[in-house]
Every structure is written in structure tokens, then in C-alpha cells.
Amino acid sequence: MNNKIDQYSLRAKDKSLLAHGAIKMVRPQQDEALLHEFRVNQLELKMENQALRDQLKVSQLEMEMQSVALRSADFSLRESRDRYVDLYDFVPDGYLTLNRDGLIDEINLTGAVLLGVERDKLRTRRFATFVAAEDQDRWHLHFSNVLKHDDTKICELELLVGDGGRLYVQMDCLRLSVAGQTPFVRIMVTNITKRKAAEQQQRDLTAHLHTVREDEKASIAREIHDELGGTMTALKIQIHQLKTDLSLNANSIIFLGQVESMSQLINSAAGITRNIISDLRPAVLDDLGLLAAIEWQAGQFHKLTGIEYLVNCIGDKGNLDNLHSIALFRILQEALTNVTRHSGASRVEIEFHHGNEDVMLSVSDNGRGMAQDRAANSVSYGMLGMKERVEQLGGTIRFDVPPGGGVCLMVIFSLPAKDRSTGWKV
């Protein structure tokens, strides 16, 4: 029994020893595999770290290049901005932005210099405060019109600047809209004071030339009337005396026909002389005034053309000064000439009004008329001459095309205060 137990014990001991030896044999193999795997993993990590370091260097290099590009772009942008600011501030014209209420939001240095006020003090100031009193209504109407349209609107105004002076400007106004914002108006202000002064000098010179020419015409008309008219009268008297003498002598009767022919030639020359005098300066204009000269000219027009006419005088204060009288009379002559040449009219209506504050002359016909754009932008010398005469005296002239056809010319002069009637004091 004991022998069997010992045998079993020895066998178990042998098995245990065998198992322990197998474990000792397996572990070195596992450790070697783990070590190899660890080394492989460590190598892969080194490679990944190196790749990350390389990628990081590339990224850093790219960032540095981008930073350089950004710094260069920022520098260029600053240069461009500085050039724009210089261009905006120092251009010859003023630039400003008004909000829809007419308040100044932005203005360049030139604009501030034009207005004579420091730029910082101009922001949020109402632009209308710089507009002369006589142009206030026109400015408000113009600004309201700009806000309603998308195209550029132009007007000329007189401004009151900071030092108490005045200057004339041209305003080029454009409404702009940005999404999410209320519309605003960009304005370019051009100083046209020198141009206005030159235009006024030109008008004054032209007016002086017209005055000199009219004076010369009047002088020539008087000389023709006094010298040639007197000679014609003396010739007629002598011819009449000669006819009387020849009629008493039977031997000389054959010469009466020749004398009569001479008398007719003298009468014809006298008629031509009167026409020349009337064309140079109608005596009725100087002797009886403008209204009588208008009626006389309309009668002459009817005799020459057969066109019916009507002179309608709404009111005539009388004693209109020579400058306005001559200008209106010459405009009437030119208007009637245009009717004769171009209208094909059968009737002309002339309307005249001379009140305390203004004088008005209109000439309308029932002819074929003309295109509305030609009426607004006339380029004929006759119409340009009429416009020039009116502008010299500060008046207004219009060429309208009525719906019924024909053309209506209207001229209005505001009279100087010294020429206005003050009325009777009781």
C-alpha cells in the first residue's frame, strides 16, 4: 500500500518538475518576442515623431511665408490707403457725404477749406446753413429730387463761407444705397467763382458791345434822317418846281415824263431811306415807347407776310428803360423773323405786360412747331442771340411747344428796385 503511494507521489513529482521546466523554456521565447515588438513600436514612434517634427517644420515655414505675405499685403494696403486718403483729401474739388436729413457725415480737406470751417466741426452740421438765402428753396428742391432718383443731378449755388465771403459752386449729387443702411448722397463740390466772374465779364462786355452797336445804329439813323432825308426833301421840292415851270412852257412839255420818272425814283429812294432808318432804330421806339413800337412792328410784319396778328397788352406802366426796351424789341423782331422763315403759321399773338416788379413779352404762333428737345436745347444763331440778350439783363427765356402746335416764346425781366413803382401814399 505504501509502495503504491510512493509510486504515485514520485510520478506527480516528476510531472511537476517537467511542467516547471517547460515554463522555464517558454518564458525566454515570450520575452524575446515582447522585446522585439517593443523595439519595433519604439522605432515606429521615432519615425512618427520625426514625421511630425518634419511636418511641423513645414507648417512653421508655411506660416512664416504666409506671415511675410500678410505683412507685405498689409504694407501695400496701408500704402494704397494713404494714397487714397491723399487723393481724397487734396483733390481740387470738395467731396462730402450727406445723410438723408442733409447733415454732413464725411467731407475731405478741400471741401472743408472751401467752406472755411475745420473738418472736425463740420460733421453732423446741416449743409443748408452754408447756402445763400436766395438759393435756399432751389437747394431744398434739388436735394429732395436727388433722393428720389439714381442718376447724377447737377445744380449751381452760391455758398456763404466761414470768413463771411461768398463763392459759386457746382454741385454734382448722386444718391447711393447700401444694403441695411438708409440712402445717402455723395456730392462733388467744384468752385466755379472764377468761371462765373469770367462769364459775367463776358456778359458785361457783350452788353456793352450791344449798347455801342445800338448807339451807333441810332446815330447812323439820325444822320441818315437829318442829312439824306433833308436832301431828299430838297430834291422833291426842286422836282415839283421844275414840273411847274415845264408845264408853263409848251416847248418843254416833252420833258415832263422824264421829270415825273425822276420824282418817282426820289420817292422810292425816300421810302428805302425810311426803311433803313426803321431797321437801324425805329423812331417810334424812342418817341412813343415799347408798346407802340411793338404794335408798329406787328403791323409791318403783317404788311410784309400777310400773317394775321394780335397784340394783347395786359398792363403797361410805361417809362421802361432803354436797355430793356431795346432788348425786348430786338427779341420781338427775331421771333417774328423765325415765324416768317420756319413756322408756316397763319396767325401770331403777341402779349406784353409791364408791371411794378417785372416786364413780360410772349410771342406765340399756330405753325408747325418744333421738337421739344430742340426747343430746350436750341442751337440756331437767332435763338442763341435771344438767349444772350436775356441773360445779359438777368432775365429768363423759354421756348415752349404747346399741345395744340406752334411755338411760344416767353421772356421775363425782373426790374431793378429803382424802376419799380412804389405806389401812392395817402
C-alpha positions as CSV (number, residue, x, y, z in Angstrom):
1,M,0.0,0.0,0.0
2,N,2.8,2.3,1.0
3,N,4.7,1.4,-2.1
4,K,1.8,2.3,-4.3
5,I,1.5,5.7,-2.6
6,D,5.2,6.4,-3.0
7,Q,5.0,5.5,-6.6
8,Y,2.1,7.9,-7.2
9,S,4.0,10.6,-5.3
10,L,7.1,10.2,-7.4
11,R,5.1,10.3,-10.6
12,A,3.3,13.5,-9.5
13,K,6.7,15.0,-8.5
14,D,8.1,14.1,-11.9
15,K,5.2,15.7,-13.7
16,S,5.5,18.8,-11.6
17,L,9.2,19.0,-12.4
18,L,8.5,18.5,-16.1
19,A,5.8,21.3,-16.1
20,H,8.2,23.7,-14.3
21,G,10.9,23.0,-16.8
22,A,8.5,23.7,-19.7
23,I,7.6,27.1,-18.3
24,K,11.2,27.9,-17.9
25,M,11.7,27.0,-21.5
26,V,8.7,29.1,-22.8
27,R,9.3,32.4,-21.0
28,P,12.5,33.3,-22.7
29,Q,10.8,33.0,-26.1
30,Q,7.9,35.2,-25.0
31,D,10.2,37.8,-23.5
32,E,12.2,37.9,-26.7
33,A,9.0,38.4,-28.8
34,L,7.8,41.2,-26.5
35,L,11.2,42.9,-26.6
36,H,11.2,42.7,-30.4
37,E,7.7,44.1,-30.5
38,F,8.7,46.9,-28.1
39,R,11.7,47.8,-30.2
40,V,9.5,47.8,-33.4
41,N,7.0,50.1,-31.7
42,Q,9.7,52.3,-30.4
43,L,11.1,52.6,-33.9
44,E,7.7,53.4,-35.3
45,L,7.2,56.1,-32.7
46,K,10.5,57.6,-33.5
47,M,9.6,57.6,-37.2
48,E,6.2,59.1,-36.4
49,N,7.8,61.7,-34.2
50,Q,10.3,62.6,-36.9
51,A,7.4,62.9,-39.4
52,L,5.5,65.1,-37.0
53,R,8.6,67.2,-36.5
54,D,9.2,67.5,-40.2
55,Q,5.5,68.4,-40.8
56,L,5.7,70.9,-38.0
57,K,8.8,72.5,-39.6
58,V,6.9,72.6,-43.0
59,S,3.9,74.2,-41.3
60,Q,6.1,76.7,-39.5
61,L,7.8,77.5,-42.8
62,E,4.4,77.9,-44.5
63,M,3.2,80.1,-41.6
64,E,6.3,82.2,-41.8
65,M,5.8,82.6,-45.6
66,Q,2.1,83.5,-45.0
67,S,3.1,85.9,-42.3
68,V,5.6,87.6,-44.7
69,A,2.9,87.7,-47.4
70,L,0.4,89.2,-44.9
71,R,2.9,91.8,-43.8
72,S,3.5,92.7,-47.4
73,A,-0.2,92.8,-48.2
74,D,-0.8,94.9,-45.1
75,F,2.0,97.3,-46.1
76,S,0.6,97.6,-49.6
77,L,-2.9,98.1,-48.2
78,R,-1.6,100.9,-46.0
79,E,0.2,102.5,-48.9
80,S,-2.9,102.2,-51.0
81,R,-5.0,103.7,-48.2
82,D,-2.6,106.5,-47.7
83,R,-2.6,107.2,-51.5
84,Y,-6.4,107.2,-51.4
85,V,-6.6,109.4,-48.4
86,D,-4.2,111.9,-50.0
87,L,-6.1,111.7,-53.3
88,Y,-9.4,112.1,-51.4
89,D,-8.2,115.0,-49.2
90,F,-6.2,117.0,-51.6
91,V,-8.1,116.8,-54.9
92,P,-9.0,120.2,-56.3
93,D,-12.7,119.6,-55.7
94,G,-14.6,119.1,-52.4
95,Y,-16.2,115.8,-51.6
96,L,-18.8,115.3,-49.0
97,T,-21.4,112.8,-47.9
98,L,-24.8,113.9,-46.6
99,N,-27.4,111.7,-44.9
100,R,-31.0,111.8,-46.0
101,D,-31.6,114.7,-43.5
102,G,-29.0,116.9,-45.2
103,L,-26.4,116.5,-42.4
104,I,-22.7,116.2,-43.2
105,D,-21.3,112.7,-42.5
106,E,-18.0,113.0,-44.3
107,I,-16.0,115.7,-46.0
108,N,-12.5,116.0,-47.4
109,L,-10.0,118.7,-46.6
110,T,-10.6,120.5,-49.8
111,G,-14.3,120.7,-49.0
112,A,-13.6,122.0,-45.5
113,V,-11.2,124.6,-47.0
114,L,-13.9,125.7,-49.4
115,L,-16.4,126.1,-46.6
116,G,-13.9,127.8,-44.4
117,V,-14.5,125.6,-41.4
118,E,-12.4,123.0,-39.7
119,R,-13.3,119.5,-40.8
120,D,-14.0,118.2,-37.3
121,K,-16.5,120.9,-36.8
122,L,-18.4,120.2,-40.0
123,R,-19.5,116.6,-39.2
124,T,-23.3,116.4,-38.3
125,R,-23.7,120.1,-39.4
126,R,-26.6,120.8,-41.8
127,F,-25.2,121.7,-45.2
128,A,-28.1,124.1,-45.9
129,T,-26.7,126.5,-43.4
130,F,-24.0,127.4,-46.0
131,V,-26.4,128.0,-48.8
132,A,-27.2,131.7,-49.6
133,A,-30.7,132.8,-48.7
134,E,-31.7,133.4,-52.3
135,D,-30.8,129.8,-53.2
136,Q,-32.3,128.0,-50.2
137,D,-35.6,127.0,-52.0
138,R,-33.7,125.8,-55.0
139,W,-31.3,123.7,-52.9
140,H,-34.0,122.0,-50.9
141,L,-35.9,121.2,-54.1
142,H,-32.7,119.9,-55.7
143,F,-31.8,117.7,-52.7
144,S,-35.3,116.3,-52.5
145,N,-35.1,115.4,-56.2
146,V,-31.7,113.7,-55.7
147,L,-33.1,111.4,-53.1
148,K,-35.8,110.3,-55.5
149,H,-33.6,109.3,-58.4
150,D,-30.5,107.2,-59.0
151,D,-28.8,109.4,-61.6
152,T,-26.4,112.3,-61.0
153,K,-28.1,115.7,-60.6
154,I,-26.3,119.0,-61.0
155,C,-27.1,122.4,-59.7
156,E,-25.2,125.7,-59.2
157,L,-25.5,127.5,-55.9
158,E,-24.0,130.5,-54.1
159,L,-22.5,129.5,-50.7
160,L,-21.7,131.6,-47.6
161,V,-18.2,130.5,-46.4
162,G,-16.6,130.8,-43.0
163,D,-14.8,134.1,-43.5
164,G,-18.0,135.9,-44.5
165,G,-17.3,135.6,-48.2
166,R,-19.4,134.1,-51.0
167,L,-18.5,131.7,-53.7
168,Y,-20.3,130.0,-56.5
169,V,-20.1,126.2,-56.7
170,Q,-21.4,123.4,-58.9
171,M,-22.9,120.5,-57.0
172,D,-22.8,117.0,-58.7
173,C,-25.0,114.9,-56.5
174,L,-25.6,111.2,-56.5
175,R,-27.8,109.1,-54.2
176,L,-26.3,105.8,-53.1
177,S,-27.8,102.9,-51.2
178,V,-26.1,100.2,-49.2
179,A,-27.9,97.1,-48.0
180,G,-29.2,97.5,-44.5
181,Q,-28.5,101.3,-44.5
182,T,-30.5,104.3,-45.2
183,P,-29.7,106.1,-48.5
184,F,-27.1,108.8,-48.5
185,V,-25.9,111.4,-51.0
186,R,-22.3,111.8,-52.4
187,I,-21.5,115.3,-53.6
188,M,-18.7,116.7,-55.6
189,V,-18.3,120.5,-55.0
190,T,-16.5,122.5,-57.7
191,N,-15.6,126.1,-57.1
192,I,-16.8,128.0,-60.2
193,T,-16.5,131.5,-58.8
194,K,-13.8,132.5,-61.3
195,R,-15.8,131.0,-64.1
196,K,-18.9,132.9,-63.0
197,A,-16.8,136.1,-62.8
198,A,-15.5,135.5,-66.3
199,E,-19.0,134.7,-67.6
200,Q,-20.2,137.9,-66.0
201,Q,-17.4,139.9,-67.6
202,Q,-18.2,138.4,-70.9
203,R,-21.9,139.2,-70.5
204,D,-21.0,142.8,-69.5
205,L,-18.7,143.1,-72.5
206,T,-21.3,141.7,-74.8
207,A,-23.9,144.0,-73.3
208,H,-21.6,147.0,-73.8
209,L,-21.0,146.0,-77.4
210,H,-24.8,145.7,-77.9
211,T,-25.2,149.1,-76.3
212,V,-22.4,150.6,-78.5
213,R,-23.9,149.0,-81.6
214,E,-27.4,150.3,-80.8
215,D,-26.0,153.7,-80.1
216,E,-24.2,153.6,-83.5
217,K,-27.3,152.5,-85.2
218,A,-29.3,155.3,-83.6
219,S,-26.6,157.8,-84.6
220,I,-26.5,156.5,-88.2
221,A,-30.3,156.6,-88.3
222,R,-30.3,160.2,-87.1
223,E,-27.6,161.2,-89.6
224,I,-29.5,159.5,-92.5
225,H,-32.7,161.1,-91.4
226,D,-31.2,164.6,-91.0
227,E,-28.7,164.6,-93.9
228,L,-30.1,162.3,-96.5
229,G,-33.7,163.0,-95.5
230,G,-33.2,166.7,-95.9
231,T,-31.5,166.2,-99.3
232,M,-34.4,164.0,-100.5
233,T,-36.9,166.7,-99.3
234,A,-35.0,169.4,-101.1
235,L,-34.9,167.3,-104.3
236,K,-38.6,166.7,-104.2
237,I,-39.2,170.4,-103.8
238,Q,-36.9,171.2,-106.7
239,I,-38.6,168.5,-108.9
240,H,-42.0,169.9,-108.1
241,Q,-40.8,173.4,-109.0
242,L,-39.3,172.0,-112.2
243,K,-42.6,170.3,-113.1
244,T,-44.4,173.5,-112.5
245,D,-42.0,175.5,-114.7
246,L,-42.0,172.9,-117.5
247,S,-45.8,172.8,-117.6
248,L,-45.9,176.5,-118.3
249,N,-43.6,176.2,-121.3
250,A,-45.1,174.4,-124.3
251,N,-41.7,173.6,-125.7
252,S,-40.7,171.8,-122.5
253,I,-43.8,169.6,-122.0
254,I,-41.9,166.7,-123.6
255,F,-39.6,166.7,-120.6
256,L,-42.4,166.3,-118.1
257,G,-42.4,162.5,-118.4
258,Q,-38.7,162.3,-117.5
259,V,-39.2,164.7,-114.6
260,E,-42.1,162.6,-113.3
261,S,-39.9,159.5,-113.6
262,M,-37.2,161.3,-111.5
263,S,-39.8,162.2,-108.9
264,Q,-40.9,158.6,-108.6
265,L,-37.3,157.5,-108.2
266,I,-36.8,160.1,-105.4
267,N,-40.0,158.9,-103.7
268,S,-38.7,155.3,-103.9
269,A,-35.3,156.3,-102.5
270,A,-37.1,158.2,-99.7
271,G,-39.1,155.0,-98.9
272,I,-35.9,152.9,-98.9
273,T,-34.3,155.5,-96.6
274,R,-37.2,155.3,-94.2
275,N,-36.9,151.5,-94.1
276,I,-33.2,151.7,-93.4
277,I,-33.8,154.2,-90.6
278,S,-36.5,152.0,-89.1
279,D,-34.3,148.9,-89.3
280,L,-31.5,150.7,-87.6
281,R,-33.6,152.3,-84.9
282,P,-37.3,152.8,-85.2
283,A,-38.2,156.4,-84.2
284,V,-41.4,155.2,-82.6
285,L,-39.4,153.2,-80.0
286,D,-37.6,156.4,-78.8
287,D,-40.6,158.7,-79.2
288,L,-43.6,156.6,-78.1
289,G,-42.2,153.7,-76.1
290,L,-42.0,150.0,-76.3
291,L,-45.7,149.2,-76.6
292,A,-46.2,151.5,-79.5
293,A,-43.1,150.0,-81.2
294,I,-44.5,146.5,-80.7
295,E,-47.7,147.5,-82.4
296,W,-45.9,149.2,-85.2
297,Q,-43.6,146.2,-85.7
298,A,-46.5,143.8,-85.8
299,G,-48.2,146.0,-88.4
300,Q,-45.0,146.0,-90.6
301,F,-44.8,142.2,-90.2
302,H,-48.4,141.9,-91.4
303,K,-47.7,144.1,-94.4
304,L,-44.7,142.0,-95.4
305,T,-46.1,138.5,-94.8
306,G,-49.9,138.8,-94.7
307,I,-49.9,136.8,-91.4
308,E,-52.6,137.9,-89.1
309,Y,-51.6,139.2,-85.7
310,L,-53.0,140.2,-82.3
311,V,-51.2,142.5,-79.8
312,N,-52.5,142.0,-76.3
313,C,-51.3,144.4,-73.6
314,I,-52.2,143.2,-70.1
315,G,-50.7,146.2,-68.4
316,D,-48.2,148.9,-69.2
317,K,-46.7,151.0,-66.5
318,G,-44.7,152.9,-69.2
319,N,-41.2,154.5,-69.0
320,L,-39.3,151.3,-69.4
321,D,-35.6,151.9,-69.5
322,N,-33.7,151.8,-72.8
323,L,-31.8,148.6,-72.1
324,H,-34.9,146.5,-71.5
325,S,-36.9,148.3,-74.2
326,I,-34.2,147.7,-76.9
327,A,-33.6,144.1,-75.8
328,L,-37.3,143.2,-75.9
329,F,-37.8,145.0,-79.3
330,R,-34.9,143.1,-80.9
331,I,-36.2,139.8,-79.5
332,L,-39.6,140.5,-81.0
333,Q,-38.0,141.3,-84.3
334,E,-36.0,138.0,-84.2
335,A,-39.1,136.0,-83.1
336,L,-41.2,137.4,-86.0
337,T,-38.4,136.6,-88.4
338,N,-38.3,133.0,-87.2
339,V,-42.1,132.8,-87.7
340,T,-41.7,134.0,-91.2
341,R,-38.9,131.7,-92.1
342,H,-39.8,128.4,-90.3
343,S,-43.2,128.2,-88.8
344,G,-45.7,128.3,-91.7
345,A,-48.1,130.0,-89.3
346,S,-51.2,131.9,-90.3
347,R,-51.6,133.8,-87.0
348,V,-49.3,135.3,-84.4
349,E,-50.2,136.5,-80.9
350,I,-48.1,139.0,-79.0
351,E,-48.6,139.6,-75.3
352,F,-47.0,142.3,-73.4
353,H,-47.1,143.1,-69.7
354,H,-45.2,145.8,-67.8
355,G,-45.8,145.8,-64.1
356,N,-44.2,147.2,-61.0
357,E,-41.8,144.2,-60.5
358,D,-41.3,142.7,-63.9
359,V,-41.9,143.0,-67.6
360,M,-43.0,140.1,-69.8
361,L,-43.2,139.6,-73.6
362,S,-44.5,136.5,-75.3
363,V,-44.8,135.6,-79.0
364,S,-46.8,132.5,-80.0
365,D,-47.9,131.2,-83.3
366,N,-50.0,128.4,-84.7
367,G,-47.4,127.0,-87.0
368,R,-45.8,123.6,-87.3
369,G,-43.8,123.9,-84.1
370,M,-40.6,122.1,-83.4
371,A,-39.3,119.2,-81.4
372,Q,-39.4,119.7,-77.6
373,D,-35.7,118.8,-77.2
374,R,-34.7,121.3,-79.9
375,A,-36.8,123.9,-78.0
376,A,-35.0,123.1,-74.8
377,N,-31.5,123.0,-76.4
378,S,-31.8,125.4,-79.2
379,V,-28.6,125.9,-81.3
380,S,-29.8,128.3,-84.0
381,Y,-28.0,131.6,-84.0
382,G,-31.2,133.6,-83.8
383,M,-32.4,131.7,-80.7
384,L,-28.9,131.8,-79.1
385,G,-28.8,135.6,-79.8
386,M,-32.1,136.0,-78.0
387,K,-30.9,133.9,-75.0
388,E,-27.7,136.0,-74.9
389,R,-29.7,139.3,-74.7
390,V,-31.9,138.0,-72.0
391,E,-29.0,136.6,-69.9
392,Q,-27.2,139.9,-70.1
393,L,-30.0,141.6,-68.2
394,G,-30.6,138.7,-65.8
395,G,-33.9,137.6,-67.3
396,T,-35.4,134.3,-68.2
397,I,-36.4,133.0,-71.7
398,R,-38.4,129.9,-72.6
399,F,-39.3,128.2,-75.8
400,D,-42.3,126.0,-75.3
401,V,-44.2,123.7,-77.7
402,P,-48.0,124.0,-76.8
403,P,-50.1,120.8,-77.1
404,G,-52.1,122.4,-79.9
405,G,-49.0,123.1,-82.1
406,G,-46.8,126.1,-82.8
407,V,-44.1,127.7,-80.7
408,C,-44.5,130.0,-77.7
409,L,-41.6,132.3,-76.8
410,M,-41.7,134.0,-73.4
411,V,-39.3,136.5,-71.9
412,I,-39.4,137.8,-68.3
413,F,-37.2,140.5,-66.8
414,S,-37.3,141.3,-63.1
415,L,-37.0,145.1,-62.9
416,P,-34.4,146.8,-60.6
417,A,-35.8,148.3,-57.4
418,K,-35.2,151.8,-58.7
419,D,-37.5,151.1,-61.6
420,R,-40.4,149.7,-59.5
421,S,-43.4,151.9,-58.7
422,T,-43.8,152.4,-55.0
423,G,-47.4,153.5,-55.3
424,W,-49.2,156.5,-53.9
425,K,-49.1,157.3,-50.3
426,V,-52.2,158.8,-48.7
